[in-house]
Each structure stands twice: as C-alpha cells, then as structure tokens.
Amino acid sequence: MNKIDEYLLLEDNVRHSYMGVVWSHKIQEKQADILTCKYHYLEIIRGVCTSLTSVGIISLIFTDELWVKIIATGISFISTFISFLFQSFDTQNSILSHKRTANELLVIRVQYRLLLIKIKLKQQDVSDLINSYDDIMKRQGDIYRDAPNTTNQAVAKAA
C-alpha cells in the first residue's frame, strides 16, 4: 500500500470515529436537557403542592371539613413522593454526569479534528499519526466506559 492510500485509509477511520463522538456528545447533551426539564417541572409541582398543603392545614384551623383534610393529605402525599423521587434518583448528579461526559467528548472531538488536520497536511509519518489515533481512541473508550446511560428519547431528540 502506498503512502497516499495509508493517509486516506487513516483519514477515513478518523472521520468515522469523529462522527461517532459528535453523535455521542449530542445524545449526552440531550439527555442532560431532558433530565433538567423534568427536574424543573417536578420542582414546580413540589412547590405548588407544598403551598397547597400549607393552605389546607391553615384552613383546617377555621373549618373541620373532611374533604379539606382528604385533599390536603393527598397533596401532601404528592409533595412527599416527589421529594422521594429526588432523593432516590439523584437527578442533579445525573444531570451533572451527562454534562461532564458531553464536555469530555467535546475534547475528544477537538482532538480528532486536529488529527484530521495533521493527516491532511501529511507533515507526520503515518505510524506517528496512528499512534495519536490510538491514544485518542483509548481516552474515548475510558469516557464511554464511565458514561451514564442515555434513553431512546435522548437519541430521538439528537437526531
């Protein structure tokens, strides 16, 4: 295989890896966006429920209606359930984990892009470029190994 073919083959593989990282980065960002939206939505519901529970308890001072007690208890249960969800799933840390992974993939993406420039310029030997490619792929593998799982919804939003 001649030198030109070696550069072209390497370039093709690096481009393929680059596109995979672009796609994974976008999915991680979308997953963080989805979780952030859900978190804010549940925070609003919890705030409203807490307020309504307080109003219900205060109204019990002035009235002894059974329906007020039932509604206040139901709303209090919803507020407690949302608080339990926040503690169980640790949504904020999950959001941060997806954002951190997206940022790490962004660094890898830039490294692949820089490698593509080096390949185009042909200022380094193919074997040196392959070593650089291997190093980037190892770092990418480490990121993927530690990356949080994403949902089909995030994949659909990234498309």
ZADO-1210 file (C-alpha; in nm, 4 decimals, padded with zeros to 6 digits):
<atoms>
<atom x="00.0000" y="00.0000" z="00.0000" code="MET" pos="1"/>
<atom x="00.1448" y="00.3369" z="-00.0931" code="ASN" pos="2"/>
<atom x="00.1715" y="00.6348" z="00.1425" code="LYS" pos="3"/>
<atom x="-00.1243" y="00.8216" z="-00.0093" code="ILE" pos="4"/>
<atom x="-00.3511" y="00.5201" z="00.0420" code="ASP" pos="5"/>
<atom x="-00.2319" y="00.4875" z="00.4023" code="GLU" pos="6"/>
<atom x="-00.3184" y="00.8515" z="00.4735" code="TYR" pos="7"/>
<atom x="-00.6588" y="00.8118" z="00.3046" code="LEU" pos="8"/>
<atom x="-00.7369" y="00.4952" z="00.4993" code="LEU" pos="9"/>
<atom x="-00.6384" y="00.6581" z="00.8267" code="LEU" pos="10"/>
<atom x="-00.8372" y="00.9703" z="00.7411" code="GLU" pos="11"/>
<atom x="-01.1459" y="00.7611" z="00.6663" code="ASP" pos="12"/>
<atom x="-01.1213" y="00.5836" z="01.0014" code="ASN" pos="13"/>
<atom x="-01.0622" y="00.9037" z="01.1958" code="VAL" pos="14"/>
<atom x="-01.3620" y="01.0666" z="01.0242" code="ARG" pos="15"/>
<atom x="-01.5756" y="00.7685" z="01.1240" code="HIS" pos="16"/>
<atom x="-01.4598" y="00.7994" z="01.4861" code="SER" pos="17"/>
<atom x="-01.5121" y="01.1753" z="01.4758" code="TYR" pos="18"/>
<atom x="-01.8733" y="01.1360" z="01.3649" code="MET" pos="19"/>
<atom x="-01.9369" y="00.8800" z="01.6390" code="GLY" pos="20"/>
<atom x="-01.8093" y="01.1226" z="01.9014" code="VAL" pos="21"/>
<atom x="-02.0184" y="01.4077" z="01.7579" code="VAL" pos="22"/>
<atom x="-02.3268" y="01.1866" z="01.7809" code="TRP" pos="23"/>
<atom x="-02.2495" y="01.0625" z="02.1345" code="SER" pos="24"/>
<atom x="-02.1781" y="01.4170" z="02.2524" code="HIS" pos="25"/>
<atom x="-02.5128" y="01.5385" z="02.1239" code="LYS" pos="26"/>
<atom x="-02.7003" y="01.2478" z="02.2851" code="ILE" pos="27"/>
<atom x="-02.5379" y="01.3172" z="02.6227" code="GLN" pos="28"/>
<atom x="-02.6323" y="01.6855" z="02.5958" code="GLU" pos="29"/>
<atom x="-02.9918" y="01.5992" z="02.5059" code="LYS" pos="30"/>
<atom x="-03.0144" y="01.3558" z="02.7978" code="GLN" pos="31"/>
<atom x="-02.8951" y="01.6307" z="03.0331" code="ALA" pos="32"/>
<atom x="-03.1566" y="01.8663" z="02.8819" code="ASP" pos="33"/>
<atom x="-03.4339" y="01.6080" z="02.9312" code="ILE" pos="34"/>
<atom x="-03.3383" y="01.5489" z="03.2937" code="LEU" pos="35"/>
<atom x="-03.3089" y="01.9229" z="03.3599" code="THR" pos="36"/>
<atom x="-03.6557" y="01.9833" z="03.2167" code="CYS" pos="37"/>
<atom x="-03.8069" y="01.7021" z="03.4248" code="LYS" pos="38"/>
<atom x="-03.6266" y="01.8244" z="03.7349" code="TYR" pos="39"/>
<atom x="-03.7583" y="02.1803" z="03.6953" code="HIS" pos="40"/>
<atom x="-04.1092" y="02.0516" z="03.6234" code="TYR" pos="41"/>
<atom x="-04.1092" y="01.8354" z="03.9371" code="LEU" pos="42"/>
<atom x="-03.9649" y="02.1234" z="04.1422" code="GLU" pos="43"/>
<atom x="-04.2548" y="02.3448" z="04.0358" code="ILE" pos="44"/>
<atom x="-04.5094" y="02.0744" z="04.1175" code="ILE" pos="45"/>
<atom x="-04.3470" y="02.0147" z="04.4564" code="ARG" pos="46"/>
<atom x="-04.3529" y="02.3879" z="04.5336" code="GLY" pos="47"/>
<atom x="-04.7192" y="02.4164" z="04.4384" code="VAL" pos="48"/>
<atom x="-04.8066" y="02.1062" z="04.6415" code="CYS" pos="49"/>
<atom x="-04.6198" y="02.2353" z="04.9452" code="THR" pos="50"/>
<atom x="-04.8030" y="02.5670" z="04.9205" code="SER" pos="51"/>
<atom x="-05.1407" y="02.3981" z="04.8795" code="LEU" pos="52"/>
<atom x="-05.0679" y="02.1677" z="05.1734" code="THR" pos="53"/>
<atom x="-04.9912" y="02.4710" z="05.3900" code="SER" pos="54"/>
<atom x="-05.3133" y="02.6384" z="05.2784" code="VAL" pos="55"/>
<atom x="-05.5062" y="02.3189" z="05.3543" code="GLY" pos="56"/>
<atom x="-05.3590" y="02.2905" z="05.7026" code="ILE" pos="57"/>
<atom x="-05.4274" y="02.6567" z="05.7768" code="ILE" pos="58"/>
<atom x="-05.7858" y="02.6211" z="05.6518" code="SER" pos="59"/>
<atom x="-05.8361" y="02.3353" z="05.8996" code="LEU" pos="60"/>
<atom x="-05.7951" y="02.5911" z="06.1770" code="ILE" pos="61"/>
<atom x="-06.1089" y="02.7662" z="06.0558" code="PHE" pos="62"/>
<atom x="-06.3106" y="02.4679" z="05.9340" code="THR" pos="63"/>
<atom x="-06.3360" y="02.0995" z="06.0128" code="ASP" pos="64"/>
<atom x="-06.4434" y="01.9752" z="05.6698" code="GLU" pos="65"/>
<atom x="-06.3486" y="01.6168" z="05.5799" code="LEU" pos="66"/>
<atom x="-06.2909" y="01.6974" z="05.2117" code="TRP" pos="67"/>
<atom x="-06.0311" y="01.9623" z="05.3063" code="VAL" pos="68"/>
<atom x="-05.8460" y="01.7034" z="05.5162" code="LYS" pos="69"/>
<atom x="-05.8538" y="01.4494" z="05.2315" code="ILE" pos="70"/>
<atom x="-05.7313" y="01.6973" z="04.9688" code="ILE" pos="71"/>
<atom x="-05.4569" y="01.8342" z="05.1976" code="ALA" pos="72"/>
<atom x="-05.3421" y="01.4790" z="05.2730" code="THR" pos="73"/>
<atom x="-05.3403" y="01.3857" z="04.9025" code="GLY" pos="74"/>
<atom x="-05.1420" y="01.6934" z="04.8062" code="ILE" pos="75"/>
<atom x="-04.9004" y="01.6334" z="05.0935" code="SER" pos="76"/>
<atom x="-04.8508" y="01.2773" z="04.9674" code="PHE" pos="77"/>
<atom x="-04.7692" y="01.4041" z="04.6167" code="ILE" pos="78"/>
<atom x="-04.5158" y="01.6506" z="04.7573" code="SER" pos="79"/>
<atom x="-04.3549" y="01.3777" z="04.9693" code="THR" pos="80"/>
<atom x="-04.3458" y="01.1411" z="04.6710" code="PHE" pos="81"/>
<atom x="-04.1673" y="01.3999" z="04.4555" code="ILE" pos="82"/>
<atom x="-03.9133" y="01.4590" z="04.7338" code="SER" pos="83"/>
<atom x="-03.8583" y="01.0833" z="04.7493" code="PHE" pos="84"/>
<atom x="-03.8003" y="01.0747" z="04.3727" code="LEU" pos="85"/>
<atom x="-03.5367" y="01.3458" z="04.4003" code="PHE" pos="86"/>
<atom x="-03.3534" y="01.1547" z="04.6723" code="GLN" pos="87"/>
<atom x="-03.3838" y="00.8139" z="04.5060" code="SER" pos="88"/>
<atom x="-03.2693" y="00.9071" z="04.1584" code="PHE" pos="89"/>
<atom x="-03.0283" y="01.1878" z="04.2494" code="ASP" pos="90"/>
<atom x="-03.1384" y="01.3823" z="03.9440" code="THR" pos="91"/>
<atom x="-02.8975" y="01.6716" z="03.9872" code="GLN" pos="92"/>
<atom x="-02.5918" y="01.4444" z="03.9957" code="ASN" pos="93"/>
<atom x="-02.7239" y="01.2586" z="03.6937" code="SER" pos="94"/>
<atom x="-02.7573" y="01.5874" z="03.5050" code="ILE" pos="95"/>
<atom x="-02.4017" y="01.6835" z="03.6008" code="LEU" pos="96"/>
<atom x="-02.2735" y="01.3420" z="03.4955" code="SER" pos="97"/>
<atom x="-02.4284" y="01.3739" z="03.1486" code="HIS" pos="98"/>
<atom x="-02.2915" y="01.7268" z="03.1097" code="LYS" pos="99"/>
<atom x="-01.9449" y="01.6176" z="03.2241" code="ARG" pos="100"/>
<atom x="-01.9461" y="01.3301" z="02.9744" code="THR" pos="101"/>
<atom x="-02.0611" y="01.5653" z="02.6972" code="ALA" pos="102"/>
<atom x="-01.7756" y="01.8041" z="02.7800" code="ASN" pos="103"/>
<atom x="-01.5208" y="01.5222" z="02.7827" code="GLU" pos="104"/>
<atom x="-01.6493" y="01.4049" z="02.4435" code="LEU" pos="105"/>
<atom x="-01.6170" y="01.7603" z="02.3158" code="LEU" pos="106"/>
<atom x="-01.2450" y="01.7500" z="02.3999" code="VAL" pos="107"/>
<atom x="-01.2107" y="01.4182" z="02.2147" code="ILE" pos="108"/>
<atom x="-01.3956" y="01.5673" z="01.9183" code="ARG" pos="109"/>
<atom x="-01.1485" y="01.8554" z="01.9020" code="VAL" pos="110"/>
<atom x="-00.8583" y="01.6105" z="01.9230" code="GLN" pos="111"/>
<atom x="-00.9987" y="01.4087" z="01.6316" code="TYR" pos="112"/>
<atom x="-01.0429" y="01.7266" z="01.4320" code="ARG" pos="113"/>
<atom x="-00.6837" y="01.8278" z="01.4999" code="LEU" pos="114"/>
<atom x="-00.5712" y="01.4803" z="01.3967" code="LEU" pos="115"/>
<atom x="-00.7641" y="01.5147" z="01.0706" code="LEU" pos="116"/>
<atom x="-00.5780" y="01.8390" z="01.0026" code="ILE" pos="117"/>
<atom x="-00.2459" y="01.6673" z="01.0676" code="LYS" pos="118"/>
<atom x="-00.3420" y="01.3850" z="00.8312" code="ILE" pos="119"/>
<atom x="-00.4364" y="01.6317" z="00.5573" code="LYS" pos="120"/>
<atom x="-00.1099" y="01.8214" z="00.5968" code="LEU" pos="121"/>
<atom x="00.0888" y="01.4956" z="00.5825" code="LYS" pos="122"/>
<atom x="00.3627" y="01.6526" z="00.7939" code="GLN" pos="123"/>
<atom x="00.3907" y="01.3474" z="01.0186" code="GLN" pos="124"/>
<atom x="00.4571" y="00.9865" z="00.9360" code="ASP" pos="125"/>
<atom x="00.1504" y="00.7617" z="00.9171" code="VAL" pos="126"/>
<atom x="00.2757" y="00.5463" z="01.2055" code="SER" pos="127"/>
<atom x="00.3008" y="00.8531" z="01.4322" code="ASP" pos="128"/>
<atom x="-00.0489" y="00.9585" z="01.3333" code="LEU" pos="129"/>
<atom x="-00.1791" y="00.6075" z="01.4030" code="ILE" pos="130"/>
<atom x="-00.0221" y="00.6236" z="01.7494" code="ASN" pos="131"/>
<atom x="-00.2005" y="00.9539" z="01.8108" code="SER" pos="132"/>
<atom x="-00.5243" y="00.7980" z="01.6877" code="TYR" pos="133"/>
<atom x="-00.4784" y="00.5029" z="01.9236" code="ASP" pos="134"/>
<atom x="-00.4227" y="00.7372" z="02.2183" code="ASP" pos="135"/>
<atom x="-00.7382" y="00.9327" z="02.1410" code="ILE" pos="136"/>
<atom x="-00.9393" y="00.6124" z="02.1000" code="MET" pos="137"/>
<atom x="-00.8173" y="00.4866" z="02.4393" code="LYS" pos="138"/>
<atom x="-00.9277" y="00.8092" z="02.6080" code="ARG" pos="139"/>
<atom x="-01.2586" y="00.7863" z="02.4230" code="GLN" pos="140"/>
<atom x="-01.3023" y="00.4292" z="02.5451" code="GLY" pos="141"/>
<atom x="-01.2431" y="00.5414" z="02.9038" code="ASP" pos="142"/>
<atom x="-01.5082" y="00.8098" z="02.8658" code="ILE" pos="143"/>
<atom x="-01.7588" y="00.5656" z="02.7172" code="TYR" pos="144"/>
<atom x="-01.6888" y="00.3140" z="02.9933" code="ARG" pos="145"/>
<atom x="-01.7726" y="00.5711" z="03.2617" code="ASP" pos="146"/>
<atom x="-02.0535" y="00.7448" z="03.0705" code="ALA" pos="147"/>
<atom x="-02.4042" y="00.7407" z="03.2171" code="PRO" pos="148"/>
<atom x="-02.6754" y="00.5595" z="03.0253" code="ASN" pos="149"/>
<atom x="-02.8995" y="00.7540" z="02.7925" code="THR" pos="150"/>
<atom x="-03.2583" y="00.6983" z="02.6858" code="THR" pos="151"/>
<atom x="-03.4224" y="00.6445" z="02.3494" code="ASN" pos="152"/>
<atom x="-03.5850" y="00.9843" z="02.3981" code="GLN" pos="153"/>
<atom x="-03.2409" y="01.1500" z="02.4052" code="ALA" pos="154"/>
<atom x="-03.1388" y="00.9630" z="02.0900" code="VAL" pos="155"/>
<atom x="-03.4572" y="01.0769" z="01.9152" code="ALA" pos="156"/>
<atom x="-03.4010" y="01.4398" z="02.0190" code="LYS" pos="157"/>
<atom x="-03.0406" y="01.4245" z="01.8995" code="ALA" pos="158"/>
<atom x="-03.1459" y="01.3018" z="01.5554" code="ALA" pos="159"/>
</atoms>
